[in-house]
Amino acid sequence: AFTKSFRVVSKNPNSFVGKKNGRARATVFVASSCESELRAKKRGEVISLKTRKNLGRFSSTNAASETRAIETTFEGVRTNPSAHNDERKKRTLALLATTAGLSMTAFAEPAAAAAAKAIVTVSAGDTAWILTSSALVLFMTIPGLAAFYAGLVKRKNLITVLGQCFALTCMMTIIWFVCGYSMCFSTAGLFGTAAMKEGATGLSAFIGGLDKMFLASVGPASMHETIPEILWVLYQCTFAIITPALMVGSMVERMKFNAVMWYCALWSFAVYFPACHMVWGGGGGYFADLGVLDFAGGIVVHITAGIGALVAAIKVGKRKEMEMTVGNLVLTFLGTAMLWVGWFGFNGGSALSAGANAAFACMATQIAAATAAVTWTLWDIKEFGKASVLGTCTASIAGLATITPMAGFIGPKGAFLGGIAAGIICRFFSTTVKEYFGYDDALDVFGVHGVGGFLGTIMLGILCHPVLGGFNDVPMLKQTIVQVYAAVATAVYTAVASYACLLVTEKITDGLRVPPEAEASMLGLDEYSHKESAYSPMK
């Protein structure tokens, strides 16, 4: 646009410069595409949280100086037009006018405000990618996670698992709309307390306010980085859905339907919303201010869900028949495949841009899942002499859970090492440790998601260093200490809060378990909870 205006000025300067009352007058040409030229482009590399906050900021001091210089030049032209009478100087003046027009358009308001408007311009590419990622993450819960869990239980309990995952999707969506989003991402203080402030540790550092209830102030013009804020609300809603749904796997085949719903609802307020706010709520969040890194939910999703599932499994007690009876391995295999594909939206979408950051996150996701599956399977072959399809499916999910906090901060080599660690350590906890302590984590939610999220959060401090191909320049020891503290603190708090939620749920629902006869019945929980069956009797 600038080049085009220059050519017009060169050919016909009189169209831009005229005379009136003996004074030179400049007609400003404003290019219609100026706004698009100022559009912010997200960096295609992984950077620290503090660096991302400063991305693309303009110097208001320099902008103000430039504006004053332009005003001085125009004042000289106004007071002494005779110095610009010849043709060549007319062209120079016209070109100056064009430049001034573009500059003054950009800085018509205070420089910082104008720059901020340019930065938050909607990116069509980023918006399209996060829309796709939102669908992928929702696809992880229904039907992905639902199918994965349903295939692992007895056939008489299959409908119950599907129903719980679907009901949680609906319930968490409503809670998120009413107040969940506000409690996670509002910077206002709760109940009139002080607002979030970077470096301050008040109540607002742990939980958001209620000023965004029912998505108040979220309109067509509100933005989150380069995407509409309403899309950010949708994307984060899918995370709020899948996190409590993960816990279903530890409580299957013996917990009441209404008890599952009450526990997950209370747990979301007590555990998920505070964890999300502390890590992802921005400057002023407790963990964010400490420099904790969690790319896609190692702390927020997997550690919280894993510990919440373990506490529930212990509190509810063991099943009458504790051994795993796989009702439909094909369903589990299909659910695994859906989860793997959906995880690209989970991790890649957390980059919030359609660029190199998302691409690296997706590549790390693929490598870690595949490496964990091969590592676990090789151990199965060594121990049992055969490769287990169930073991391979479980292993890939362990790799995906482990890479989640690291995905955008590490390179391919780090993803490979993380996958190996997941295949070994998650398998050890899902088999040896569970058998030793005797807790009935039915579908290995703690062993896969809890341990995987914890492992990935800690390994992140090491693997994100540039020496190992990572993208974080914080000293390795310093970052690792911060990660360990955040992981341990989250686990301890989640354990206490989860137990409290279970006690409240037990009072509300008059017990957590189904009656013994329902559990032992040939019709199972499907008949007890829903009066339905997954398979019609043969006629």
C-alpha positions in Angstrom: 0.0 0.0 0.0 2.9 2.4 0.8 4.6 1.6 -2.5 1.4 2.2 -4.4 0.8 5.6 -2.8 4.4 6.6 -3.6 3.9 5.9 -7.3 0.8 8.0 -7.4 2.6 10.8 -5.7 5.4 10.6 -8.2 3.2 10.8 -11.2 0.8 13.5 -10.0 2.1 15.4 -7.0 -0.4 18.3 -7.6 -3.2 15.9 -6.6 -1.7 15.8 -3.2 -0.3 19.3 -2.7 -2.4 22.4 -3.2 -2.4 26.1 -2.3 -4.8 27.8 -0.1 -4.3 31.3 1.4 -0.6 31.1 0.5 0.1 28.0 2.6 1.0 24.5 1.6 -1.6 21.9 2.3 -0.8 18.1 2.5 -3.6 15.7 1.7 -3.0 12.5 3.8 -3.4 9.2 2.0 -4.3 6.4 4.4 -3.8 2.9 3.1 -6.8 0.6 3.8 -4.6 -2.3 4.5 -2.5 -0.6 7.2 -4.3 -2.5 10.0 -3.5 -5.9 8.5 0.2 -4.9 8.3 0.2 -4.3 12.1 -1.3 -7.7 12.8 0.6 -9.5 15.5 2.3 -12.8 14.5 3.0 -15.2 17.3 6.5 -16.5 17.5 6.9 -19.9 16.1 9.0 -21.2 18.9 8.4 -22.1 22.6 9.2 -19.4 25.0 8.8 -18.9 28.7 5.6 -17.5 30.2 7.2 -14.2 31.1 8.6 -13.8 27.6 5.1 -14.5 26.1 3.6 -11.8 28.2 5.9 -9.3 26.6 5.5 -10.6 23.0 5.0 -7.9 20.5 4.8 -4.9 22.8 5.7 -1.5 21.4 7.8 1.1 23.1 5.4 4.0 23.8 8.4 6.3 24.5 9.8 5.7 21.0 6.4 6.1 19.4 5.8 9.4 21.1 9.2 10.7 20.0 8.4 9.7 16.4 5.1 11.5 16.6 6.7 14.7 17.9 9.3 14.6 15.1 6.5 14.3 12.4 4.6 17.2 14.0 7.7 19.4 13.9 8.2 18.6 10.2 4.6 19.6 9.4 4.9 22.8 11.4 8.0 23.7 9.3 6.1 23.1 6.1 3.1 25.2 7.3 5.1 28.2 8.2 7.5 28.2 5.2 5.7 26.8 2.1 8.0 28.6 -0.3 10.8 26.1 0.5 8.7 23.4 -1.2 7.6 25.1 -4.3 9.5 23.2 -7.0 8.3 19.9 -8.4 10.8 17.7 -6.7 10.1 19.2 -3.3 6.4 18.8 -3.9 7.0 15.1 -4.4 9.0 15.0 -1.3 6.3 16.8 0.6 3.7 14.4 -0.7 5.7 11.4 0.3 6.2 12.9 3.7 2.5 13.5 4.0 1.8 9.8 3.1 4.3 8.6 5.7 2.9 10.9 8.3 -0.6 9.7 7.5 0.4 6.2 8.0 2.3 7.0 11.2 -0.4 9.2 12.7 -3.1 6.6 11.9 -1.1 4.0 13.8 -0.5 6.4 16.8 -3.6 8.5 16.8 -4.4 7.2 20.3 -1.7 6.9 23.0 1.0 4.7 21.5 0.7 1.8 23.9 -3.1 1.6 23.4 -2.8 1.7 19.6 -0.1 -1.0 19.7 -2.2 -3.2 22.0 -5.1 -3.0 19.5 -2.8 -4.1 16.7 -1.5 -7.0 18.8 -4.9 -8.4 19.6 -6.2 -8.5 16.0 -7.9 -11.8 15.4 -5.7 -14.3 13.5 -7.8 -16.4 11.2 -5.3 -19.2 11.2 -5.0 -19.4 14.9 -8.8 -19.2 15.3 -9.3 -22.1 12.8 -6.7 -24.2 14.6 -8.2 -23.7 18.1 -11.7 -24.4 16.8 -10.4 -27.7 15.4 -8.5 -28.4 18.7 -11.6 -27.7 20.7 -13.5 -30.4 18.7 -10.6 -32.8 19.1 -10.4 -32.4 22.9 -14.2 -32.9 23.2 -13.8 -35.9 21.0 -11.3 -37.3 23.6 -14.1 -37.6 26.2 -17.1 -38.5 24.0 -16.6 -41.0 22.5 -12.8 -41.6 23.1 -12.5 -41.9 26.9 -16.0 -43.3 27.3 -15.2 -46.1 24.8 -11.8 -46.8 26.3 -13.2 -47.2 29.8 -16.4 -49.0 28.7 -14.4 -51.7 26.9 -12.4 -52.5 30.1 -15.4 -53.3 32.4 -17.7 -56.3 32.5 -20.4 -56.2 29.9 -23.1 -55.8 32.6 -21.5 -52.4 33.6 -20.7 -51.0 30.2 -23.7 -48.7 29.9 -23.0 -47.2 33.3 -19.5 -46.1 32.3 -20.8 -44.6 29.0 -23.5 -42.8 30.9 -21.2 -41.3 33.5 -18.8 -39.9 30.9 -21.7 -38.4 28.8 -23.4 -37.0 31.9 -20.2 -35.4 33.1 -19.8 -33.8 29.7 -23.1 -32.1 30.1 -22.8 -31.2 33.8 -19.3 -29.7 33.5 -20.4 -27.6 30.5 -23.1 -26.0 32.5 -20.9 -25.4 35.5 -18.2 -23.9 33.3 -20.7 -21.5 31.7 -22.2 -20.5 35.1 -19.0 -19.9 37.1 -16.2 -22.2 36.2 -14.6 -20.0 33.6 -14.8 -17.0 35.9 -13.2 -18.9 38.8 -10.3 -20.1 36.6 -9.5 -17.0 34.5 -11.0 -13.9 36.2 -8.4 -11.5 37.6 -10.9 -10.0 40.1 -10.8 -10.9 43.7 -13.3 -13.4 45.1 -15.9 -11.9 47.5 -14.4 -8.4 47.3 -10.8 -9.4 48.0 -7.9 -7.7 46.2 -7.5 -8.4 42.5 -4.7 -10.5 41.0 -1.4 -8.8 41.0 1.9 -10.3 39.9 4.1 -11.0 42.9 1.2 -10.7 45.4 0.0 -13.7 47.3 -3.6 -13.1 48.2 -6.8 -15.1 47.7 -6.9 -14.1 44.1 -3.6 -15.9 43.5 -5.4 -19.2 44.2 -8.9 -18.7 42.7 -10.6 -16.2 40.4 -13.5 -14.0 41.1 -17.1 -14.2 39.9 -17.2 -11.1 37.7 -17.4 -13.4 34.6 -20.3 -15.5 35.7 -22.5 -16.6 32.9 -19.7 -15.3 30.6 -20.4 -11.7 31.5 -18.2 -9.2 29.5 -17.3 -12.0 27.0 -18.5 -10.4 23.7 -17.6 -10.5 20.0 -14.9 -7.9 20.5 -13.2 -9.5 23.5 -10.0 -11.2 22.8 -7.5 -13.7 24.3 -4.2 -13.3 22.6 -5.0 -13.7 18.8 -8.3 -15.6 19.1 -11.8 -14.5 20.3 -12.2 -14.9 24.0 -15.4 -17.0 23.5 -13.2 -19.5 21.7 -10.8 -19.6 24.6 -13.8 -20.3 26.8 -14.9 -23.2 24.6 -11.4 -24.7 24.4 -10.8 -24.6 28.1 -14.3 -26.0 28.7 -13.2 -29.2 27.0 -10.3 -29.5 29.5 -12.7 -29.0 32.4 -14.9 -31.8 31.0 -12.2 -34.5 30.5 -10.4 -34.0 33.9 -13.1 -35.2 36.2 -14.2 -37.8 33.6 -10.7 -39.4 33.9 -11.5 -40.3 37.5 -14.4 -42.4 36.5 -12.0 -45.3 35.7 -11.0 -45.8 39.3 -14.6 -46.0 40.6 -16.2 -48.3 38.0 -18.4 -51.2 38.9 -19.2 -50.2 42.4 -20.0 -46.5 42.9 -23.5 -45.0 42.5 -24.3 -42.9 39.5 -25.4 -39.9 41.6 -22.4 -40.2 43.9 -20.1 -40.0 40.9 -21.8 -36.8 39.7 -21.8 -35.2 43.1 -18.1 -36.1 43.7 -17.0 -34.7 40.4 -19.0 -31.5 40.7 -17.6 -30.8 44.2 -14.1 -31.8 43.2 -14.1 -29.4 40.3 -14.7 -26.4 42.7 -12.3 -27.7 45.3 -9.5 -28.9 43.1 -9.7 -28.2 39.3 -10.7 -24.6 39.3 -8.0 -23.5 41.8 -5.3 -25.6 40.1 -6.2 -24.1 36.7 -6.2 -20.6 38.1 -2.8 -21.0 39.8 -1.1 -22.3 36.7 -2.9 -20.8 33.7 -4.6 -17.8 35.2 -1.8 -15.4 34.2 0.5 -13.1 36.2 -0.5 -13.1 39.8 -1.4 -16.8 39.8 0.5 -18.6 42.6 2.3 -21.2 40.4 2.6 -18.8 37.4 4.5 -16.3 39.5 6.9 -19.1 40.7 7.7 -19.8 37.0 6.0 -23.3 37.0 5.7 -24.7 33.4 2.7 -26.8 32.4 2.1 -26.7 28.7 -1.1 -28.6 28.4 -2.1 -30.0 31.8 0.4 -32.2 33.6 -0.4 -30.5 36.9 -3.9 -29.1 36.1 -5.3 -32.2 34.5 -3.3 -35.4 35.1 -1.9 -35.0 38.7 -5.2 -33.7 40.0 -7.3 -36.4 38.3 -4.8 -39.2 39.2 -4.7 -38.3 42.9 -8.4 -37.7 43.0 -9.0 -41.1 41.4 -6.7 -42.8 43.9 -8.3 -41.3 46.9 -11.8 -42.3 45.6 -10.7 -45.8 44.9 -9.4 -46.2 48.4 -12.4 -44.5 50.0 -15.0 -46.5 48.1 -13.2 -49.8 48.6 -12.4 -52.8 46.5 -14.8 -54.5 44.1 -16.3 -57.9 45.0 -14.3 -59.3 42.0 -11.2 -57.2 41.9 -9.6 -58.7 38.8 -10.1 -56.9 35.5 -12.5 -58.6 33.1 -12.3 -57.0 29.7 -15.8 -56.9 28.3 -14.9 -55.6 24.8 -11.3 -55.1 23.8 -12.2 -53.8 20.4 -14.1 -50.9 22.0 -11.0 -50.2 24.2 -8.8 -50.3 21.1 -11.0 -47.8 19.2 -11.2 -45.6 22.3 -7.4 -45.6 22.5 -7.1 -44.5 18.9 -9.6 -41.7 19.4 -7.7 -40.5 22.4 -4.4 -40.5 20.6 -5.8 -38.5 17.7 -7.6 -36.1 20.0 -4.4 -35.5 22.0 -3.1 -33.5 19.1 -5.8 -30.9 19.9 -5.0 -31.3 23.6 -1.3 -30.6 23.3 -1.0 -28.9 19.9 -3.9 -26.6 20.6 -2.3 -25.5 23.9 0.2 -23.5 21.7 -2.8 -21.2 20.9 -1.3 -20.6 17.5 -1.1 -22.4 14.2 2.7 -22.3 14.0 6.0 -24.0 14.8 5.1 -24.2 18.5 2.0 -26.3 17.8 3.9 -28.4 15.3 6.6 -29.2 17.8 4.0 -30.0 20.4 2.2 -32.4 18.1 5.5 -34.1 17.0 6.5 -34.6 20.7 3.1 -36.1 21.3 3.4 -38.6 18.5 7.0 -39.6 19.5 6.2 -40.0 23.2 3.1 -42.1 22.7 4.8 -44.4 20.2 7.9 -44.8 22.3 6.0 -45.6 25.5 3.9 -48.2 23.7 7.0 -50.0 22.3 8.8 -49.8 25.7 5.8 -51.3 27.6 5.2 -53.9 25.0 8.9 -55.1 25.0 8.6 -55.5 28.8 5.4 -57.5 28.4 7.2 -59.8 25.9 10.1 -60.2 28.3 7.8 -61.0 31.2 5.0 -63.0 29.6 6.4 -64.1 26.3 3.6 -62.3 24.3 2.7 -58.8 23.3 -0.5 -57.6 24.9 -2.9 -55.4 22.9 -4.4 -54.1 26.2 -0.9 -53.4 27.5 0.1 -51.5 24.3 -3.1 -49.4 24.4 -2.5 -48.5 28.1 1.1 -47.7 27.4 0.3 -45.2 24.6 -2.0 -43.4 27.0 0.7 -43.3 29.6 3.1 -41.8 27.1 0.5 -39.2 26.1 -0.2 -38.2 29.8 3.6 -37.9 30.4 4.3 -35.7 27.5 1.3 -33.4 28.2 3.1 -30.9 30.5 6.3 -30.9 28.4 4.9 -31.0 24.8 5.7 -27.4 23.7 8.8 -26.9 25.8 10.9 -29.8 24.6 12.3 -31.1 21.3 12.0 -34.5 19.7 14.9 -36.0 21.7 13.2 -35.0 24.9 9.9 -36.6 23.8 11.7 -39.8 23.0 13.3 -39.9 26.5 10.0 -39.0 28.1 8.3 -41.9 26.3 10.8 -44.4 27.5 10.4 -43.2 31.1 6.6 -43.4 30.8 6.7 -47.0 29.5 8.8 -48.1 32.4 7.6 -46.1 35.4 3.9 -46.1 34.6 3.9 -49.8 34.0 5.7 -50.4 37.3 3.0 -48.3 39.2 0.1 -49.9 37.3 1.2 -53.4 38.1 3.8 -53.9 40.8 2.9 -51.0 43.1 -0.8 -51.5 42.8 -0.5 -55.2 43.6 1.8 -54.5 46.6 -0.5 -52.0 48.3 -3.7 -53.7 47.2 -5.8 -50.6 46.3 -8.4 -51.1 43.6 -7.7 -48.5 41.0 -9.7 -50.5 38.5 -8.6 -49.0 35.2 -5.2 -47.6 36.4 -6.1 -43.9 36.4 -3.5 -43.2 39.1 -0.8 -45.4 37.5 -1.2 -43.9 34.0 -2.5 -40.4 34.5 -1.3 -39.5 38.0 2.1 -41.0 37.7 2.5 -39.9 34.1 1.5 -36.3 34.8 3.8 -36.2 37.9 6.7 -37.8 35.9 6.3 -35.4 33.0 6.1 -32.3 35.2 9.4 -33.2 37.0 11.2 -34.3 33.8 10.2 -31.1 32.2 12.7 -29.2 34.3 15.5 -31.2 32.7 14.3 -32.0 29.2 13.3 -28.4 28.4 16.9 -27.2 28.6 18.6 -26.3 25.3 21.3 -28.9 26.0 18.7 -31.6 25.4 17.0 -29.8 22.6 14.5 -27.9 24.7 13.4 -24.3 24.4 13.6 -23.0 28.0 16.7 -21.0 29.1 16.1 -21.2 32.8 18.9 -23.1 34.6 18.0 -26.8 34.7 18.3 -27.2 38.5 16.3 -24.1 39.3 13.4 -25.1 36.9 13.4 -28.7 38.2 13.1 -27.6 41.9 10.2 -25.4 40.9 8.5 -28.2 39.0 9.0 -30.7 41.9 7.5 -28.3 44.4 4.5 -27.6 42.2 3.9 -31.3 41.6 4.2 -32.3 45.2 2.1 -29.4 46.5 -0.7 -30.1 44.0 -0.7 -33.8 44.9 -0.9 -33.2 48.6 -3.6 -30.5 48.3 -5.6 -32.7 45.9 -5.5 -35.7 48.2 -6.9 -33.7 51.2 -9.5 -31.8 49.1 -10.6 -35.0 47.3 -11.2 -36.8 50.6 -13.2 -33.9 51.9 -15.4 -34.0 48.8 -16.0 -37.7 49.2 -17.1 -37.2 52.8 -19.6 -34.5 51.7 -20.8 -36.7 48.8 -21.3 -39.6 51.1 -23.6 -37.6 53.3 -25.6 -36.2 50.3 -26.1 -39.5 48.6 -26.5 -41.7 51.6 -23.4 -43.8 50.8 -21.0 -44.1 47.9 -21.5 -47.7 46.8 -24.3 -49.5 45.2 -26.0 -52.3 47.2 -24.0 -55.5 47.4 -26.8 -57.4 45.5 -26.6 -54.9 42.6 -22.8 -55.4 42.3 -23.1 -59.2 42.4 -26.2 -59.4 40.2 -25.9 -60.8 36.7 -27.5 -57.6 35.4 -24.9 -55.4 37.1 -24.9 -51.7 37.5 -26.5 -51.1 34.1 -29.8 -52.5 35.4 -29.5 -51.0 38.8 -28.6 -47.5 37.7 -30.3 -47.2 34.3 -32.7 -50.1 33.8 -30.8 -50.7 30.5 -28.4 -53.2 29.0 -25.6 -52.9 26.4 -26.5 -56.2 24.8 -30.0 -57.4 24.0 -30.7 -61.0 25.0 -30.7 -63.5 22.1 -34.2 -64.4 20.9 
